[in-house]
């Protein structure tokens, strides 16, 4: 099986071009194998780039533990870059499907290669039942959540992945690595949840670390950065247009008031290609 390693702000996945070869028989098991950073290729998971009617490509993503997610913000930028740079659809705007939803992406191209991608992530999901969460509010906004004897104020929404955002003085290892997995699996989140620990630097800049459902801490989380932008506005901490500083780089976010859509802009990079023995 041929593969390509790509990353968006350090959020790295193994990509398989299913335009050129068959879809793997057992993607969850393959995701667990290739994502292993010691015995595999290494990455936050597996993403299949597949043909689909009515769009330029479909993205099927699997976390490092083999579970699936509704969306991968950094992943979809890399899919767009691959589709353009490898000649599947050479246009400045593309349509990519993920989990049945169609996403519009705009490409910044230099010397024939995609450098940055702007993704229309659509409208946020505020209904608690659709995230899902049993916390009160539509959406839950700065509501108290006690985890292992510690109180957090959390704001939750879907972008479309479910996210739980908490603003802290500093996103330390103690918080991210210690409380991230506990919040992910807390009983208030029946299908687990992604967790953002966010430090507000000013009204247009934040520092973010994310504990991702199914992958652990990642260097960047695109849908999580969108959730941070929304949570900042809902709680009055930030403007509608912000820069999120993640461990792997910066993402630009905008929650457009006129359309209610969230837009994410960031880099996409191809690292190397190879063959995985089936």
N, C-alpha and C positions, 0 to 999 in steps of 0.2 A: 504494500500500500504506500503510495506516494503521499507526502505530507509537506506542509509549510509551517514553520514557526513564525508567529507574528505577535505583536503587542501594541496596545494602546495605552500610553503613559505607564508602562510597566505591567499592565494587566495582561498576562501572556497566555495564549492558547495554542494548541496544535490544530491546524486547519487542514481539512481534507476536501479536495475539489471533486465533488460528486457529479460535475458535468463531464469529467474526463474518465471517471472510474465508478464502479458500483458503490452504493451505500453500504457501509460495513454491516455485518449481520447482527452484531451485538454492541451497539454504540456505548451503553453504560459500562460494560466490562472493558471496552477499548479505552474509554475515558480514564478509568481508574489506572489502567496499565501505562498509557502514554503520559499521564500527568505526573506520575511518580518522579520526583526530582533526583532520586538516587538510582533507580533501576529502569526508568523509562526515559522519555525525551525531556520531561519536566515542563510544568505549566499549571495554570489554574483550571484547566479542563480541556475539553474537546469541542470543536465547532465544525459542523458539516456545512459546506456550501453547495446547495442543491438547486436544480432547475425547478421552476414552478410556473404555472400558467398565470398570466396577469401581472407579473412582476419580473424584475431582472434576476432575482435569486431569492432563495429561502435560506435563512440561517437556522440551523438546529444546534442548540448548545447544551452541553452536558458539563456539570461541575466536576471537580476533581474526585468526588465520591460517587460519581455516576448519576446523581440526581439531575433533574432538569429545572430550568427556570423560564420565566415568561420572556425575558429579554436580557441582553448584555450590551450595555451602552458602548463600552470600549470595543467589544467584539464586533458590533455592527459596523463600526468605522473601519475595522480591519477587513471585514467582508467586502465593504464597498471598495476599498483600495485593491483588494485581490481581483474583484470582478472587473474593475477598470484596467489595472496594470497588466492583467493576464489576458486581456482582449475578449472577455465574455460580453461586456457591454461598455463600449468606450464613449461615455457621455459625461457631462459635468454634473448631471443630476440623475439619481437612480432611485428605484423603488425596491426595498428589501422587506421580505415577510419574515416575521418571527412569531411563533406560537399563534398563528392565524391573524396577526395584526400587520398592516402594511405601514412601513415607515419611509418617509421621504428624506433623502440625504443629498446634500450639495457638496461638491468636491472642489478643493483648491489644488490645482495641478501645476507642477513645475517640471519642465523638461520631460514631459510625457508621463510623469509619475505623481501619484496622489501624495500630498504632504499633510493636509489637514482635511477634516470632514465635519460638516455641520449637520446634525441629526434633528429632525422634528420628532420629538419623543411623544407628542400628542398631549392629551389632557390628563391631568393627574386623577387618580382614583381616590375618592374620599369616603366612600361608603365602607363602614367597618366590616360588614359581612363579606365584601368582595376582596378585602386584603388577604386573609381575614384576621380580625382581632376582636376580642371581647372587651377591650378598653372602651370607656365611654367617650362619645363625641363623634361627629362626622365632619372633618376627621378628628381623632383624638389630638388635642393641641395643648402642649405643656401639662399633660396629665401626670399625676404621681404614679411611679412604678417602683415597688420595693423588690430588690434582687439581693439575696444573700445578706440581708440586714442593712443594705445601703439604699438610700432613696435617690431615684432619678426622676427628672421631668422629661417626658418623651412626647414627640409629635410623630404621628404615623400616617403613611399614605402609600399608594401604589404608583409606580412610575415606569412600567406597570408592575415590576417586581415589588413585593412588599418591603417597606423600609421603616425602621424605627430610629428616629434622629434624637440625640440628646446633646445639648450644648454644655460644655465643660470648660473649666479654666485652662486645661491642657490635656490633649489626648495621649495619655501615658500608656506604657505597656501594662501597668496594673489594670487600667480600665479596659483597654482593647482586648488584651489577651486573657485577662482574668474574668471580666464581666461580659465580654462579647459573646462567648459561647453559652453563657447562662441565659442572657437575654434572648439569644437566637432560639433556644428551646423552652423558653418560659411558657407556662400553660395559657397565658393570654394570647398566644400566637399559635393556633392549632396546626398550621402548616409550616411552622418555623418562620424566621424573619431575618433580614439583613439589618445590621446595626451600624449607625454612624455616630462617632464621637467627634464633636466639632468645637473648635476654638474660633471665636470671632475676633479677627484682627482689626477690622474696621467695617463700615457698613457695605463695603464692596469687595471685601476679601476675607476668606475663611481658611483655616487649616483643618483638614479632614483625614481621619483614619477610619477604615471600614472593616468590620468583621462580616465576611460574606457567608451566607447560608450555603453549606455544602463544600466550601473551599477554604474557610478560615480567613485570616487577614490577607488581603491582596494589596498590591502597590497602588491600585486605583480602582474605583468603581464608578462607572459612568451614570448608571441609573441612580446610584446612591448620591452622587453629586447633584443630580436633578432634585432629589428628595431634600437635600440640604438647602438648595435654593428656595424651594417651596416653603420649607419649615422656617427659614429665616424671615420670609415675608409674613407668614401666618402669625409668627410670634413677635413681629416688629423689630427684629434684630438686624436685618439687612435690607438692601434694596432689591429690586427685581432682577437686576443684572449684576452678577458677581463673578469673581475668579475663585475657584477652589484649589487650594494647594494640597496635593496628595503626595504620598511618598515617591511616586513614580513620575510626577510632573504636574502641570497645571491644566485645568479644564475651565472653559468659559461657559457660563450658564445664563439663561434668560427665561424668566416666566413672563410671557407676553400677556399683558392685561387685556388686549383687544380680542385675542383668539383663545385665551386660556391654555395655550400650548406651551410646553417647555422645550427650549432649544439648547442643545449641547454641542460645543465645538471643541475639538482636540486633535492630537496627532494620531497617525497610524503608521506602523513600521513593519517591514518584513525583515526577519532576522536570518533565517536559512531554510533550506529545503533538504529533504532526504527521503529514505525509504524505510518503512517499518515492516519487519518480517511478520507475516500473518501467522 
